Amino acid sequence: MSGSPPVGRPDLHRLRVRFGKDGRLAYLGHLEVAGTIERSVRRSALPFSVGNGFARRMRIQFSQALPVGSASACEYYDLYLTERVAPREALERLVTSTPASLAPTAASYVRGRLPALEAWLTRSAWRLELSGTGGAFAPPAFDAALRELRAIGAISFMRGDRPRTIGLDDTLVSWAVTPRQGRGGCSVVDLVLDTRSSNLGALRPAVLVEAALSRPVLAAVELDSMRVLRVAQWHEGADGSLVDALSDGVTMPDPPAKR
Amino acid sequence: MRPLRQDLFHELEPLLARVERPARYLDHEWGATERQDGPFHVCLIYADTYEVGQPNLGIAILYNELNGAEGISCERAYLPWVDMSALMRERGVPLLSLETSSAVASFDIVGFTLAHELIASNVVEALDLAGIAIRADGRDEDDPIVIAGGPSAWNCEPLCPMFDAVLLGDGEGEIVDVARCARDARAEGAPRDEILLRLSRIEGVYVPSLYELRVDATSTRWGYAVPRAGSLTPRIVRKRCIPDLAATEPVAQRMVPYMGVVQDRLAIEVLRGCARGCRFCQAGMTYRPVRERPADQVVEAVASGLAATGHDECSLSSLSTTDHSQCASILRALGDHARDRGLRVSIPSQRLDSFGVEMAAAASGSRRGGLTFAPEAGTQRLRDVINKNVTDEDLERAARNAFAHGWRRMKLYYMMGLPTETDEDIVAITAAARRVLEIGREVCARPRRGRGGVSVSISVAVFVPKCHTPFQWVGQLARDEVRRRQQLLLQSAGDRDIAISYHDSDVSVVEAALSKMGRKGFDVVLEAWRRGCRFDAWTSQFDYDAWLEAGRAVGVDLERAATEEFPLGARLPWDHTSPGVSKGFLQREWRRAIGGVTTPDCTMTSCVGCGVCPTLGVSNVIAGDRHVG
């Protein structure tokens, strides 16, 4: 979909754009989002750079794939421009040309030599709204189930027809569960997750919740619906400090709910 | 009782996480008409999945026409895939429109495009899922008016019990006339029968319930349709034809899908109609006359369409784009526009001559994928029978030229089971492929296989006789004989660099039966749907045995229906509809076919007497000068 990152091209300008994904468009897959953004960029008439390969693709890179059905307030793409356009103007043009549910919310230039977004943004914060029934559908039971999973250290699950395993020691950084007012006999809990990705994989919130629901402590629980929202993404420095995706190297304070 | 018009997305949304490709059901695409104030509402349905139906240019044209008309709103609907339709039935969710998620049954008019024969069972499925009575005669006064049109409407008899009206020919203008007529009649409180009668007065509109079937010695066993006594409907409903394509909006498809669709690009219709006169080709007969858009309009439309949609590819769409009299200047201008923006221009098929290759080279710039030609038949004798006016020398010259221009992969389209075909014609297909391969190896001087090597693939379809063509009287080749010839084809390949693929003979039997049957054919369609047939154009879903059993259950032998020949003088099931081409011309063309006599293209020589221009009061509109290729 995207053109390869330009090596040794100081003449190109790397514009980093933050965008959301919500409403119905939360059900778009990663490639569908990428395709839609590329067409939005073309409509914006920004001076984007085109690769030299057979397919002559736009030079654009995206942050890690967001699972289908998940919303986000903080997805990113890096767009390589052949001319420097003021970030505010670029943002305005992109907002005008992008579907509202994927609308950009911020843009700034970053250094060309930063690693690709997908590898660089390794930390994510998530907010999940879980709605269901059953006596145990409450924060303490979820908290206990997550502690059990953490003690086991890994989750085995199926992706399509392939068995997969994801370790939790590195990928599950922290969580917090809080109750919320439900409607019509349903209980609702809010689950805040902090996750880390690496070459070994990324933890999908839905996979974690499904594994938690399989623990005996949540066995009597019926999950009616789950809404997933990615609320932040950062780069994690070697010292554990978190770097805002748009700040190009400025250290940010630790996220809340660290456990 | 028609359901209330209301947004039901909240009923669909909980199902999205449980189905394949939820993007099929999201709508709100860039360029879609979100304001749907009506007050008269039309829903156009392509009865297949979103990714198959979304690129359909016909629906896009009609969508724009209707949404541009005062007081009329138009939405789209597609058929949910089997996983979603099962969940919808389980939860009691009806078929919904895309733009406002309103129940399809709540619309004033519901329109289907009949893109091909195999969509038949999906139309039944769509009506059932929508909760609309499948048979037109089972609908209540207030139910939607169900209409249909499109390329396969020419023998709509096996489907017409489902339709209140069928629109023949160019839909621009016609669809708006139909919507206005129904709206005004409804506003006056006219009963349903009166509305249908008024619709039948509109040029190009066929109302099946106003025609009765007769079977007698002058007809085939399927009978023929005549106006009901007192209905004052025309004995022959002739198609609507727009005289000038340039007067229509050139950028019809402005909606940009979120998901990958089968033709994921901007499509600009550069000309409509084709007068080459291939005798098997239904579109070549039914879309006449030829009407070209002028080059400057095409170039401007491509630029503005790409800017508005963000597509990186544009297809210059038509039945025969390289026949456009200004094709070279269009491609030259577009090449300049596209080169620096990573944009691609594609043309759907190449003329089988050097000009075709030059145009393909101009369209593709420096890219060289595969190049496709359609000789259709292996020998000159058979090409003369089908009036495919190309020679072995044309193919060889085109191949040499293409390899010299850098192409390495060549695809050749043929048909099997054409009238008068013999084993010699089959073996000649692979002989032609070997000759093309030989030329490629000679021109390219590359290793025989592997990277850089040349290859030829042959795709062989089974001939399906279509109505309103010179071959409408012939039967399809029997299924066993098709299979024998397919084996003969495989055995004669003789080179590992020639890949052969051919169409499923079972699918072709159903296509042919649906092409040739009369109104009684609907019993088969309905029974096949009841036995689970849907998405028949999908290999994974097609169930030949279910179709055969459905036929048996209602007393129709499908294989006999497909292979049956009709006498040249017989009244045919579709004789009451006409694309303007006279039956006399078709009979003459049949006789010339048997004699191996070819007929020229009237846009390059003189009138061949097909009857379209005087009958419809139109003529060919050629923007520049056409020359024999």
Interface residues (C-beta under 8 A of the other chain):
Chain A: G23 R24 L25 Y27 L28 G29 L31 E32 G35 T36 E38 R39 S40 V41 R42 R43 A45 V50 G51 F54 R56 R57 M58 V68 G69 S97 P99 S101 S225
Chain B: F9 E13 P14 L16 A17 R21 P22 A23 L26 D27 H28 E29 W30 V256 Y258 M259 G260 L306 A307 A308 T309 G310 H311 D312 D340 R341 G342 R344 R367
